[in-house]
Amino acid sequence: MWLTALALLACKNDHIEPAEQVFQGGTIYLDAGTPVDTIAVSGGVVVATGAAVEPLVSESTEIIDLDNGVAYP
């Protein structure tokens, strides 16, 4: 949940840095909590999850389809 808040705070800036990578299309476990289906990563750090990922996607973002797999970043 705090990752979503972090992404929302970043969106308040005039300039939003795009995510380097987006992982989607599977089940992603970040911790013992509820899994998510999409994450954005920049500098090796998860910067957003779920719907908060969309504003961080640009032409330079690498989109990685998990093909219904499971990820543990």
Secondary structure as UniProt FT lines:
FT   HELIX           2..11
FT   STRAND          21..28
FT   STRAND          36..42
FT   TURN            43..44
FT   STRAND          45..49
FT   HELIX           50..56
FT   TURN            59..60
FT   STRAND          62..65
FT   TURN            67..68
FT   STRAND          70..71
//
